[in-house]
Amino acid sequence: MTLLIAGIALWWAAHLFKRVAPGLRGQMGTAGKGIAAVLIIGSVVMMVLGYKAADFIPVWQPPSFMTHINNLLMLFAFYLYGVGAAKGTLAAKIRHPQLTAFKTWATAHLLVNGDVASILLFGGLLAWAVVSVILINRSTPWERPATVSVKGDIKALIIGLVLMAIVMAIHVWAGVSPVGG
């Protein structure tokens, strides 16, 4: 579990550095973006390896119907993730569509995984997303997108469906059934 926890901590540090130390991050210039990217990739590798190596310690047994709720939430998460970039109508209503998507993803995974490693991973990343939203909201005023459209919603939904299919295929390839069983 040490590698998993270290990966989560590195994810937090790499993502929150510019929020908690903006002056220092600003001094790093564009090199800081490259360093952050390397740290984030490293944190993901650590989390995946740490999660796969962690002993399965059950805390609770999710009911089977949670898989369907998870899949519905995941579809919504993929849609939300793209809605900001595609300028969908929700982009004018939700300040942080990508972080909201991330929180939806983490919550969905907590609903179907009741072991210690999953609670650490998905709970830790959910907490990071909540803290990120709070820090961003405190530091920057929100400017709603001037133009949004239903076309953007449709585009985000199509992209979300394609990405969800790819991610489900990766889950199957990794030996994890995204549809239960």
C-alpha positions in Angstrom: 0.0 0.0 0.0 3.0 2.3 0.4 3.5 2.7 -3.3 -0.3 3.5 -3.7 -0.2 6.1 -1.0 3.0 7.6 -2.3 1.4 7.8 -5.8 -1.7 9.6 -4.4 0.5 12.0 -2.4 2.6 12.8 -5.5 -0.6 13.4 -7.6 -1.8 15.8 -4.9 1.6 17.6 -4.8 2.1 17.8 -8.5 -1.4 19.2 -9.1 -1.7 21.5 -6.1 1.8 23.0 -6.3 0.8 26.0 -8.5 -2.2 26.7 -6.2 -0.3 26.6 -2.9 3.0 28.1 -4.1 2.0 30.3 -7.2 5.1 32.5 -6.9 7.5 29.6 -6.8 5.6 27.9 -9.7 5.7 31.1 -11.7 9.5 31.4 -11.3 9.8 27.9 -12.9 8.2 29.2 -16.1 7.4 26.7 -18.9 9.8 24.2 -17.4 7.4 23.9 -14.5 4.8 22.5 -16.8 7.1 19.8 -18.0 8.2 18.9 -14.4 4.5 18.7 -13.3 3.7 16.5 -16.3 6.5 14.1 -15.4 5.4 14.0 -11.8 1.8 13.4 -12.7 2.7 10.5 -15.1 4.9 9.1 -12.4 2.1 9.4 -9.8 -0.3 7.5 -12.1 2.3 4.7 -12.6 2.8 4.5 -8.9 -0.9 4.4 -8.2 -1.6 1.7 -10.8 1.3 -0.5 -9.6 0.5 0.2 -6.0 -3.2 -0.6 -6.5 -2.5 -3.8 -8.4 0.0 -5.0 -5.7 -2.2 -4.1 -2.7 -3.7 -6.9 -0.7 -7.5 -7.1 -1.1 -8.9 -6.1 2.3 -12.7 -6.0 2.2 -14.5 -3.3 4.1 -17.9 -3.7 2.5 -19.6 -5.7 -0.2 -21.2 -3.4 -2.9 -24.6 -4.7 -4.1 -24.6 -5.9 -7.7 -27.0 -3.1 -8.9 -24.2 -0.6 -8.1 -22.4 -1.7 -11.3 -25.3 -0.2 -13.3 -25.2 3.0 -11.3 -21.4 3.1 -11.8 -21.7 2.7 -15.6 -24.4 5.5 -15.8 -22.2 7.8 -13.7 -19.2 7.0 -15.8 -21.1 7.9 -19.0 -22.1 11.2 -17.3 -18.4 11.7 -16.2 -17.1 11.3 -19.7 -19.7 13.6 -21.0 -18.9 16.2 -18.4 -15.2 16.0 -19.0 -15.7 17.1 -22.6 -18.5 19.6 -22.1 -16.2 22.4 -21.2 -13.9 22.0 -24.2 -16.9 21.4 -26.6 -18.7 24.5 -25.2 -21.8 22.5 -24.3 -24.6 24.2 -22.5 -23.6 22.8 -19.1 -20.3 24.7 -19.5 -22.2 27.8 -18.6 -23.8 26.2 -15.5 -20.9 24.2 -14.0 -17.7 26.1 -13.3 -15.4 23.1 -13.2 -16.8 20.5 -15.6 -13.6 18.5 -15.8 -13.1 18.4 -12.0 -16.8 17.6 -11.6 -16.3 14.7 -14.1 -13.3 13.6 -12.0 -15.4 13.7 -8.8 -18.1 11.7 -10.5 -15.6 9.2 -11.7 -14.1 8.7 -8.2 -17.6 8.5 -6.6 -18.7 5.9 -9.2 -15.7 3.8 -8.4 -16.2 4.0 -4.7 -19.8 2.7 -5.2 -18.5 -0.5 -6.7 -15.3 -1.1 -4.8 -15.4 -1.8 -1.1 -11.8 -2.7 -0.3 -9.2 -0.6 1.5 -7.0 0.0 -1.6 -10.0 1.2 -3.6 -11.1 3.5 -0.8 -7.6 5.0 -0.5 -7.3 5.4 -4.3 -10.7 6.7 -5.3 -11.3 8.4 -2.0 -7.9 10.1 -2.1 -8.5 11.3 -5.6 -12.0 12.5 -4.8 -10.7 14.5 -1.9 -8.0 16.0 -4.2 -10.7 17.1 -6.7 -12.8 18.7 -3.9 -9.8 20.6 -2.5 -8.8 21.7 -6.0 -12.3 23.2 -6.6 -12.1 25.0 -3.3 -8.6 26.4 -4.0 -9.5 27.5 -7.5 -12.8 29.1 -6.4 -10.9 31.1 -3.7 -8.2 32.3 -6.0 -10.0 33.1 -9.3 -13.3 34.6 -10.2 -15.4 32.6 -12.7 -16.1 34.0 -16.1 -18.9 32.0 -17.7 -18.3 31.0 -21.3 -19.9 33.6 -23.6 -21.1 31.1 -26.2 -22.3 27.6 -25.5 -24.5 25.3 -27.7 -26.5 22.1 -27.8 -24.1 21.2 -30.7 -21.3 21.2 -28.0 -23.4 18.9 -25.9 -23.9 16.5 -28.7 -20.2 16.6 -29.6 -19.2 16.0 -25.9 -21.7 13.1 -25.7 -20.3 11.4 -28.8 -16.7 11.9 -27.7 -17.7 10.7 -24.2 -19.2 7.5 -25.6 -16.1 6.8 -27.7 -13.8 7.4 -24.8 -15.9 5.3 -22.5 -15.8 2.4 -25.0 -12.0 2.7 -25.1 -11.7 2.8 -21.3 -14.0 -0.2 -20.9 -11.9 -2.1 -23.4 -8.7 -1.2 -21.4 -10.5 -2.4 -18.2 -11.3 -5.7 -20.0 -7.7 -6.0 -21.3 -6.5 -5.4 -17.7 -8.8 -8.2 -16.4 -11.4 -6.0 -14.8 -14.9 -6.3 -15.9 -16.5 -2.9 -16.2 -20.0 -4.4 -16.4 -19.8 -6.6 -13.3 -19.6 -10.3 -13.0 
